[in-house]
Structure formats: structure tokens, C-alpha cells
Amino acid sequence: MARRVMYLYSRQLHFSNQCIMPDAYQPDWDIYTCHIEDKPAIIGLDLGLRRFAPLTRKPYSIFISVYLKHPRPDGFPHGDEFSKLGVIEDCLVQQLETSLNAHFVGRTISNGVRDFYFYSSNTSGYEESIAEAMAQFPDYRYECGMKEDKTWELYFDYLFPDTQELQRIHNRKVLRTLKQHGDIAERERIIDHWVYFSAEAEREIFGQQVERLGFAIEGRPVDEKGPQPYGLKLSRNDRTDEESIDSAVMMLWELAQEVNARYDGWETVIVAQ
């Protein structure tokens, strides 16, 4: 049984200076691992906001730092405390949404501290609102603060992943979809990839290079409206476990970067038996 799953990067429109959250907005939460000040960290954020931020009506960032009671040696909480932090998060989100019309944009955990981040149009009484929510958790120490952040620097420069990590996040989304449909990751199948170039000569040189890596050239599509109109459709037999997909995709992505080309996604079939 084989069904086709397509994953192509859409050309996202960037809507800045939005007064209200557009109807097209859909939350898109995901997480990734990194380091914050040389300490292992996990960052979770709403990727769906990247199409619309910064919102001019929400120019203030608010943070709440909650200190873990018994962090592990790596600075992360034990399982039971992870659950408790989830309850704290729900209370803070409900309180700040209600009292300040704040929007929850992300969270980090590192070095024994869980940080929650919001953007709001109003910061009047924000400390009292946070204190009201945290009063339900008297055994947790916390700090809070706010700053004007019209360009949403906190979101884009601190929480948002770099380009490579964003690519891996997209890969994981597709792999989760495959798994949900019963895909057998260990089974090899044809996986197609697309890359777009500014010049035909760059496309041909790239094609020769990746053919030596086991990729076959399946087509040369043209996107006349795009800034990089000369496409290359590649295929290779690969598995759909995370390591295999990341290895193939990141190799093509990095090679594309070297010639200022654009890696544009991949497509495969579900192999369920």
C-alpha cells in the first residue's frame, strides 16, 4: 500500500504591522533543542506567528521566569515537575489573556528555569496579574518583567530557530504525518526533492554534483514568477526515519546554500506494508 505525501515549502507572505490577528492565523507550536548561555535548553514557540509578526498593537514583551524546585543535573525538570509546569503555564496563559489581552508566543527551559513569553498591548498591572496566577503555586519562586519590543526582537532573534533548525522542524512535521498514517520508516522508497536556482548554469553544475551522490534528475521545472526560476527535481531511494531524512535533506540544503540556490522541499509515498 502506497500513498503520496507532499511536502513543499509554501512561499509564505509576511504581513507586518497588523493591528489585529488576521483570520489566516493558525497556531503552529513546535519545539527544538539548543543551548542558552552554554547550557542545554528546549525552546517551544508558536511558529504560526512568523507570517504576521510584529503586531503593532502588541508592542510590549512580558516574561515570567519560574524556578524549578528539583532540577536534574542537566537543568531540566523530572517528569512529575514537567506536568506541574504545564499547569502553571495554563494558569498564566489564561490570566494574561483575560487581564491584558496578551498573546503567548513561546517558552524556554534551561539551567533550572522555565521562562514564559507574551506580547501585549497593555502592561498596566501586569505584575499584579502574574502574581494572581502564581498565588496558586506558593511553593514556586518566580520573577517577571517587561520591555517595549516593537520589532518583536524577542520572538525573532531569541526564540525563533535558525534556518537549519527550522528545516529540521519541518522535516519532523512531515515524518509525524507519515507515522500517523502507518508508514514503515525502515522501508526504502523513492523520495523526491526540489531545488531552485537563479541561473541555468548553476542548476546544471549542481545536478552533476548531486548525481555523484546517488540522486537522479527527474525534471527541470521552471517557475517564471519566482526570483529563482530554474528548478531541479531530484530523487533517491531513502528511508523515512529522522536520521535518514535529515541527512539527505540537510546535505541538499547545504549544497544549495553554497550556490545561493533554494531547497524547496521533499515528497514521498506512505509505505504501510
C-alpha positions as a printed Julia matrix, in Angstrom:
273×3 Matrix{Float64}:
  0.0    0.0     0.0
  1.49   3.33   -1.02
  0.0    6.8    -0.81
  1.68  10.02   -1.75
  2.52  12.66    0.84
  3.67  16.01   -0.47
  5.82  18.41    1.45
  6.77  21.58   -0.41
  7.64  24.82    1.3
  4.94  27.36    0.63
  6.1   30.85   -0.16
  4.82  32.49    2.99
  3.62  36.07    2.77
  4.98  38.24    5.56
  2.28  40.53    6.91
  3.81  43.19    9.11
  2.12  45.98   11.02
 -1.06  44.02   11.65
 -3.47  45.73   14.02
 -5.32  42.55   14.92
 -4.59  38.87   14.48
 -5.56  38.06   10.86
 -8.16  35.4    10.13
 -5.49  33.38    8.31
 -3.52  32.9    11.53
 -3.34  29.35   12.88
 -1.24  28.41   15.93
  1.67  26.17   14.97
  3.57  25.17   18.1
  6.75  23.14   17.96
  9.92  22.62   19.99
 13.64  22.29   19.36
 16.77  21.79   21.42
 19.7   24.22   21.59
 21.97  25.9    24.16
 21.32  29.09   26.1
 24.46  30.56   27.63
 26.24  27.22   27.1
 23.51  25.3    28.96
 21.26  22.74   27.23
 17.85  24.19   26.5
 14.48  23.35   24.98
 12.61  26.13   23.21
  8.95  25.92   22.29
  7.28  28.61   20.21
  4.32  29.39   18.01
  5.81  29.26   14.51
  2.49  30.35   13.04
  3.12  33.91   14.19
  6.1   34.37   11.88
  3.8   35.22    8.96
  2.16  38.13   10.77
  4.56  39.5    13.38
  5.3   42.06   14.55
  1.81  43.11   15.58
  1.82  46.86   16.09
 -0.98  46.65   18.65
  1.14  44.37   20.85
  4.49  46.17   21.2
  5.38  45.01   24.73
  7.04  41.72   25.64
  6.4   40.2    29.04
  8.42  37.39   30.61
  7.86  35.19   33.65
 10.76  33.08   34.99
  9.7   30.17   37.19
 12.47  28.41   39.13
 12.37  24.63   39.28
 12.34  23.09   42.72
 14.41  19.98   41.98
 16.06  20.22   38.54
 18.05  17.34   37.12
 21.83  17.77   36.69
 21.22  18.9    33.09
 18.91  21.68   34.3
 15.68  20.07   33.07
 12.8   19.01   35.35
 11.86  15.49   36.31
  8.72  14.09   34.74
  6.33  15.0    37.55
  7.56  18.59   37.63
  7.18  18.86   33.85
  3.49  18.18   34.42
  3.29  20.82   37.15
  4.95  23.39   34.88
  2.27  22.64   32.32
 -0.4   23.53   34.87
  1.45  26.75   35.73
  1.63  27.61   32.03
 -2.11  27.1    31.57
 -2.86  29.4    34.5
 -0.52  32.14   33.29
 -1.9   31.99   29.75
 -5.49  32.19   30.92
 -4.73  35.03   33.35
 -2.73  37.2    30.94
 -5.06  36.62   28.01
 -8.0   37.68   30.16
 -6.48  40.62   32.02
 -4.07  42.05   29.41
 -5.24  40.59   26.1
 -1.7   39.2    25.9
 -0.61  36.62   23.33
  1.51  33.66   24.45
  4.37  33.25   21.96
  6.92  30.88   23.47
  8.66  29.2    26.36
 12.17  28.08   27.22
 13.59  25.74   29.81
 17.26  25.74   30.72
 19.52  25.73   33.77
 16.67  25.06   36.19
 14.4   27.85   34.97
 11.21  27.79   32.9
 10.56  31.1    31.11
  7.23  32.08   29.56
  6.95  34.88   26.97
  3.99  37.01   25.95
  3.29  40.08   23.83
  0.67  42.6    24.89
 -0.8   45.98   24.04
 -1.2   46.8    27.71
  1.19  46.3    30.61
 -0.76  48.19   33.25
 -0.99  45.97   36.3
  0.86  43.1    34.64
  2.79  42.29   37.82
 -0.45  42.01   39.78
 -1.97  39.75   37.12
  1.05  37.44   37.2
  1.05  37.43   41.0
 -2.61  36.42   40.99
 -1.87  33.43   38.78
  1.27  32.41   40.66
 -0.54  32.65   44.02
 -1.93  29.21   43.17
  1.64  27.85   43.31
  3.11  29.3    46.51
  5.98  26.81   46.58
  7.41  28.18   43.3
  9.71  31.19   43.18
  9.36  33.43   40.14
 10.44  36.71   38.59
  8.8   38.78   35.89
  9.48  41.8    33.73
  8.52  43.64   30.56
 10.07  45.81   27.87
  8.98  47.68   24.78
  9.72  45.49   21.75
  8.03  46.96   18.68
 10.0   44.78   16.24
  9.41  41.59   18.25
 13.12  41.06   18.66
 12.5   38.57   21.46
 10.43  36.39   19.15
 12.56  36.58   16.02
 16.09  36.87   17.44
 15.84  34.83   20.61
 13.05  32.25   20.34
 12.99  31.61   16.61
 15.23  28.78   15.31
 17.95  29.34   12.76
 17.33  28.27    9.17
 18.84  24.81    9.57
 16.88  24.04   12.72
 13.68  25.3    11.08
 14.34  22.87    8.24
 14.63  20.0    10.73
 11.39  21.08   12.41
  9.63  20.95    9.05
 11.08  17.5     8.43
  9.75  16.24   11.76
  6.27  17.55   10.97
  6.14  15.51    7.79
  7.59  12.44    9.49
  4.9   12.66   12.18
  2.26  12.72    9.45
  3.81   9.68    7.79
  3.88   7.82   11.1
  0.25   8.68   11.82
 -0.66   7.01    8.54
  1.22   3.82    9.36
  4.4    4.46    7.42
  7.2    1.92    7.95
 10.23   4.18    8.29
 12.75   1.37    7.74
 11.42   0.65    4.24
 13.25   2.45    1.45
 11.22   4.23   -1.19
 11.69   7.0    -3.76
 11.91  10.44   -2.17
 11.72  13.46   -4.46
 13.38  16.8    -3.74
 13.14  20.24   -5.36
 15.84  22.9    -5.64
 15.55  26.27   -7.44
 18.35  28.37   -8.98
 18.88  31.86  -10.35
 20.72  30.64  -13.46
 20.57  27.56  -15.67
 24.34  27.12  -15.46
 24.18  26.83  -11.65
 21.42  24.25  -11.98
 23.44  22.08  -14.32
 26.58  22.19  -12.15
 24.52  21.33   -9.08
 22.83  18.47  -10.92
 26.15  16.93  -11.88
 27.33  17.23   -8.28
 24.33  15.5    -6.71
 24.23  12.75   -9.32
 27.57  11.64   -7.88
 25.79  11.39   -4.51
 23.21   8.94   -5.83
 20.43  11.36   -6.8
 18.7   11.06  -10.16
 17.48  14.1   -12.09
 13.77  13.65  -12.75
 12.93  17.03  -14.23
 13.81  20.69  -14.72
 10.68  22.66  -13.8
 10.53  26.41  -14.41
  8.86  28.91  -12.07
  8.74  32.04  -14.21
  7.27  34.18  -11.43
  9.89  33.27   -8.83
 13.21  35.02   -8.17
 14.95  31.69   -8.71
 13.06  30.28  -11.69
 15.21  27.32  -12.69
 14.14  24.2   -10.84
 15.62  20.77  -10.43
 13.57  17.75   -9.36
 15.76  15.05   -7.8
 15.0   11.59   -6.49
 16.77   8.91   -4.49
 15.86   5.75   -2.6
 15.9    6.51    1.13
 14.23   5.57    4.39
 11.95   7.91    6.31
 13.48   7.69    9.76
 14.54  11.07   11.14
 18.27  10.44   10.76
 17.98   9.4     7.1
 15.69  12.26    6.12
 17.75  14.89    7.93
 20.94  13.54    6.38
 19.59  13.73    2.81
 17.7   16.99    3.2
 20.41  18.88    5.06
 23.04  17.73    2.56
 20.98  19.15   -0.32
 20.13  22.26    1.68
 23.8   22.98    2.45
 24.89  22.34   -1.13
 22.14  24.66   -2.33
 23.32  27.38    0.07
 26.8   27.22   -1.44
 25.44  28.35   -4.83
 22.72  30.67   -3.47
 20.03  28.23   -4.54
 16.81  27.46   -2.65
 15.97  23.99   -1.37
 12.19  23.8    -1.72
 11.04  20.62   -0.01
 10.52  16.92   -0.49
  7.81  14.43   -1.37
  7.35  10.73   -0.81
  4.79   7.92   -0.51
  3.48   6.2     2.59
  4.75   2.61    2.75
  2.4    0.89    5.17
  3.14  -2.75    4.41
